[in-house]
Amino acid sequence: MRKTAPSPVLVLGGHGDIGAAICRRFAEAGHDVIATGSAEMDLSDPASIDAWFKQPRPAFGVLVHSAGLNVPRAFEDMTDDDVNKSFAVNITGFLRVMRHILPGLIEAKGHVVALSSIYGFLARTKRLPYVAAKHALIGCVQALALDMAPNGVRVNAVSPGYIDTKMTRTNLSPETIANLTSQIPAGRMGAPSDIAEVVYFLCTPASRYINGQDVVVDGGFSIDGARGTYPPRPLD
C-alpha cells in the first residue's frame, strides 16, 4: 500500500524563534514547509497577503499561525493604530490567509494551529492591544473549530507562557526575567522546541479527538494562584 506524502505546511511568522522551531519539527517529519515573515507577507496588509498567493503555491494541508505583534506601551500613549495593527496581525490577516488555503485544508482534512499566549486568558499592564487580540484569537479558534469540523479540519490554539526568545529578551529586562523565572513552577522559561512539539502533536492522528482547544504550555506559571511573594513582586 502506497504511503500518502505528508501535507505541505505553511507557517506564518516562521522566521521567529518559535516559528523556526515549528518549521524544523515539521521538516523532520517529512513535510514540505514554507515559512513567511513580514518581509514576504505583511499580515497587516490585505494586498500583501493577496499578492503572496498570486504566485504558485502548494495545496497546504496544515496552517500554523505563529506571527504576533507585542509592543509594550502604556494606555495613555497608545493609539488606534496600535490596536488595529495588533488585531490585523493576530486575527484578520490570519483569517484572510486561511480563506486563501481553505480548499487545500478541506481536501487534506487538515489542521490549523494558532499561537495565542497566556495573555489570551490573563492580562498584563502595558499590553492592551496584545492582550485584547490574543483573547479574541482564542474565540476565533473555537468558532473556526465548529465551522470547519464538518469538513474534517481541526482547529486548535497553543498558548505559550514565557519562552526564551529574542522577543522576550527585547521586551523584558534581565531582572524581570529572573523574577518571573522564579515564579514558574518548572524553574525555567520554556524553549521554542517545547512549543514546537505541542504544535506538531496537534497536527497528528494522536490528537484526533482534540478540537477547538487552547493548550497552555507555560511550565505551570498560570495555575499558581499564590504566584511569587506577598505582596507580589512586579513583573514590570
Protein Blocks (a to p, Z undefined) as FASTA:
>chain_A
ZZddddddddehilbmklmmmmmmmmmnopacddddfklocfklmklmmmmmmpccdddf
bdcdfbdcdddddfklpcfklmmmmmmmmmmmmmmmmmmmmmmmmmnopaddddddfklm
bccehilmmmmmmmmmmmmmmmmmmmmmmnopacddddddddddfklmmmpcfklmmmmm
mmgmnopacdfklmmmmmmmmmcfklmmgghiacddehhmmmmmkgcjdddddfZZ
